Amino acid sequence: MSSKERLGYPTQKPEALLERIIKASSNENDIVLDAYCGCGTTVAVCQKLDRQWIGIELSEKYTEVARERVQHFVDLNKQMKLEFN
């Protein structure tokens, strides 16, 4: 994983690895669920690969990191619903 990719989340995976997994296990327009979204690597890769996605993260800090990560791909006001309980 390049230093450019690293966002400080302890279990962050390289984008190239997730891209291979997502391509092998889904098709364009499929929905991918990431129940432990963390810093948003999976949702960012899904967005690049034309997959729909659902990301769940309890930490407000990392939800914001994920939001910033995919912000340049989509209008998050239309695409991403965030709730904190």
MORA-V830777 format. One record per residue. N is the residue number from 1. PSI is psi as a letter, one per 40 degrees, with the letter a starting at -180 (* if undefined). BURIAL is 1 if it has 9 or more other C-alpha atoms within 8 Angstrom, else 0. Layout:
N_PSI_BURIAL + N_PSI_BURIAL
This chain:
1_h_0 + 2_i_0 + 3_d_0 + 4_d_0 + 5_d_0 + 6_h_1 + 7_e_0 + 8_e_0 + 9_h_0 + 10_d_0 + 11_f_0 + 12_h_1 + 13_i_0 + 14_i_1 + 15_d_1 + 16_d_0 + 17_d_0 + 18_d_1 + 19_d_1 + 20_d_0 + 21_d_0 + 22_d_1 + 23_d_1 + 24_d_0 + 25_e_0 + 26_i_0 + 27_i_0 + 28_i_0 + 29_e_0 + 30_i_0 + 31_h_0 + 32_h_1 + 33_h_0 + 34_g_1 + 35_e_0 + 36_g_0 + 37_d_1 + 38_b_1 + 39_e_1 + 40_e_1 + 41_d_1 + 42_d_1 + 43_d_1 + 44_d_1 + 45_d_1 + 46_d_1 + 47_d_1 + 48_d_0 + 49_e_1 + 50_f_0 + 51_i_1 + 52_i_1 + 53_i_1 + 54_h_1 + 55_h_1 + 56_h_0 + 57_h_1 + 58_d_0 + 59_h_0 + 60_d_0 + 61_d_0 + 62_d_1 + 63_d_1 + 64_d_0 + 65_d_1 + 66_d_1 + 67_d_1 + 68_d_0 + 69_d_1 + 70_e_1 + 71_d_1 + 72_e_0 + 73_d_0 + 74_i_0 + 75_h_0 + 76_d_1 + 77_d_0 + 78_d_0 + 79_d_0 + 80_h_0 + 81_h_0 + 82_h_0 + 83_i_0 + 84_h_0 + 85_*_0
